Amino acid sequence: MKKKLCALLSAVMVFSLCVAPAHALELSIGAPDDYLFGRPTSDDTIYEWETPNVDRSKNTALIPPGFGTPTSYLPGSGEYLTPNLVPGALSGGLVNQVGSVSNPDGGTSVDTSGSYPAPGTSVDSNGFPTVNGGTSSVQTTAFTEVTSGMYYSNGSLGTLKIPSIGLTVGVYEGTGSAPLLKGAGHFENTSIWAGNICVAGHNRGVRNDFGKIHTLKSGDIITFTTVLGTRSYAVTSVTKVSVNDVSGLSASSDNQITLYTCVEDQPAYRWCVRALEQAA
C-alpha cells in the first residue's frame, strides 16, 4: 500500500510540473521586415514625384527591334507602338499620323498624308525603305539594271571609297541583314551605274562603314567602281530625313550617288548624303 501511495504521489508531482500557467502559452508573432515583401506590381501612368515627370504610358512604348538585328542591343531602339500619340509629334521631330515632319537639322519636310508609314513606303529588316514595296517604278531614263554580269567574283557589285573619312567598302545587292553584314548595300530596283545609285550602310554594331558619313562636307569626294568603270562624285548635301522619305531613291537624269544610314537613338530618321558626278 505504501508503495502504491508513493507511486501515486510521484505521478501527481510529474503532472503538476507539465501543467503551465495559461499566460505562458500566449504567443507573439512579429511581421517580417518591409524588405521581405515584394514590391507592388501596379504602375502609375505618370510619376508625379519624379523631376522631370516621366511618361510611362503607351504613348512612348516601343516595339523592340528583332532579335539579333544590329540595333537589338541599343536601349531605346525600336518603332513607336502608337506614333500618333508620341509626345511632341505635332511640334516636329517625330513622325505623326497627321501633318508633316519637321527636320531639325535641315532637309525637306515630309508629308505623311495621314498614315504611318507613308503610303507606298515599306522597309526591310534593317529599317531602310524599299521602292514601292519592291516593285520598280523608276524611270528608264539614266538607269542601269543589275544583271548577272555586274557581279565580281566575291559577290559584290563594286567598291565605294570616301577618302575624307578613310572609307573603302564593298557594295552588295540588297539592304537586308545579309548584305549589310558584308559591307554596304545597294537598294534593289535603283540604278547601279547611270543616274541615281542608292546605297545604305550600318553606322555602329558589327559594322561601322557609314558611321561618319553625316560629317561629310560639301565638295568631299566619293568614288564608286563597278565592272563598267569608276566615277567620282562631289557631296552636295547631308540631311536628316524621315524614315518615310523615299524621295532620295528616285531615278535621276544626272549621274549621282545617294547614301543612307540610321541616326543613332532616333529610329524615325535617316542620314541622307547626296553627291553629283564631277565634271570630267
Buried (B, 14 or more C-beta within 10 A) or exposed (E): EEEEEEEEEEEEEEEEEEEEEEEEEEEEEEEEEEEEEEEEEEEEEEEEEEEEEEBBEEBBBEEEBEEEBBBEEBEEBBBBEBBBBBEEBBEBBBBBBEBBBBBEEEBEBBEBEEEBBBEBBEBBBBBBBBBBEEEBEBEEEBBBEBEEEBBBEEEBBBBBBBEBBEBEBBBBBBBBBEBBBBBBBBBBBBBBBBBBBBBBBBBBBEBEBBBBBBEBEEEBBBBBBBEEEEBBBBBEBBBBBBBBBBEBBBBBEEBBBBBBBBBBEBBBBBBBBBBBBBEE
